Structures are given as structure tokens and as C-alpha cells.
């Protein structure tokens, strides 16, 4: 199932909720919000602040960094999520094909199997 998301509401405190549709069944709506664990969110904010200090003309504050992080989570988070889902689907499909090869048995092989005492 591929999930396609669209931006719903913008919030400065948490990642914006998303409306997602199952690409195989567009009538099915899924609400999606990409949220980072607290420690990961703080590390990301710290990283954004450092990036601005080292690469931009002006530094960025903690609140602005959090808002920028939430914007990126809302805007490109679903794209990254969809890519990850597609990668997992591809990986699982490859493993399922290997499984069929490893454990699959030939059907209707009675007459082709070699049995003792048969010419």
C-alpha cells in the first residue's frame, strides 16, 4: 500500500497532521502526524541552530528552529515516509520470492520422482 499525504493544519508546537490516502483505494483516508521523540526533536533543533550559526549570515533561535523542523516534518516528512514504505515493500517482496524458492515444493511430481525399483 502506498500512502499519499496532503498538508492539513499548521502548528508551531507539533508536526502538522496529514490527511493520507491509500493509493490503491483513494476513498480510504488515514490521518498521519509525524512526531519525533523528545530527545530526537531536541537534537534536531540543536543541529538546525548549529547549521545556521556555521552556514548562514544570521543565527536562528530555538523557537524558530523548532518551527522550521515542524515545517520540514509536515512538508517533506510524508515524502520520506512514502519512500521508506516503498523500500520496505520492495525488500519484503524480494524476501518473499526467496522464500518461495527455498521452501517451495514441486507440484505433481509423483511420476517424475525417482523411486527405488523403478526402471
KAQUI-V737136 format. One record per residue. N is the residue number from 1. OMEGA is omega in whole degrees, -180 to 180 (* if undefined). Layout:
n=N omega=OMEGA
n=N omega=OMEGA
This chain:
n=1 omega=174
n=2 omega=-179
n=3 omega=179
n=4 omega=-173
n=5 omega=174
n=6 omega=-179
n=7 omega=178
n=8 omega=-172
n=9 omega=178
n=10 omega=178
n=11 omega=179
n=12 omega=-176
n=13 omega=-177
n=14 omega=178
n=15 omega=-177
n=16 omega=176
n=17 omega=-179
n=18 omega=168
n=19 omega=-177
n=20 omega=177
n=21 omega=172
n=22 omega=-176
n=23 omega=178
n=24 omega=-180
n=25 omega=-174
n=26 omega=179
n=27 omega=-180
n=28 omega=179
n=29 omega=179
n=30 omega=175
n=31 omega=-175
n=32 omega=175
n=33 omega=180
n=34 omega=-180
n=35 omega=177
n=36 omega=171
n=37 omega=-175
n=38 omega=-178
n=39 omega=179
n=40 omega=178
n=41 omega=-180
n=42 omega=178
n=43 omega=179
n=44 omega=179
n=45 omega=178
n=46 omega=179
n=47 omega=177
n=48 omega=179
n=49 omega=179
n=50 omega=179
n=51 omega=180
n=52 omega=178
n=53 omega=-173
n=54 omega=-172
n=55 omega=-177
n=56 omega=-179
n=57 omega=-179
n=58 omega=176
n=59 omega=179
n=60 omega=-179
n=61 omega=-178
n=62 omega=-180
n=63 omega=179
n=64 omega=178
n=65 omega=178
n=66 omega=179
n=67 omega=178
n=68 omega=177
n=69 omega=179
n=70 omega=177
n=71 omega=-180
n=72 omega=177
n=73 omega=-179
n=74 omega=-173
n=75 omega=-177
n=76 omega=178
n=77 omega=179
n=78 omega=177
n=79 omega=178
n=80 omega=178
n=81 omega=180
n=82 omega=179
n=83 omega=179
n=84 omega=178
n=85 omega=179
n=86 omega=178
n=87 omega=179
n=88 omega=179
n=89 omega=179
n=90 omega=-180
n=91 omega=179
n=92 omega=179
n=93 omega=178
n=94 omega=179
n=95 omega=178
n=96 omega=177
n=97 omega=177
n=98 omega=-180
n=99 omega=178
n=100 omega=179
n=101 omega=-176
n=102 omega=-173
n=103 omega=180
n=104 omega=179
n=105 omega=179
n=106 omega=-179
n=107 omega=177
n=108 omega=-176
n=109 omega=-178
n=110 omega=-174
n=111 omega=-180
n=112 omega=-180
n=113 omega=176
n=114 omega=179
n=115 omega=179
n=116 omega=178
n=117 omega=-178
n=118 omega=-179
n=119 omega=*
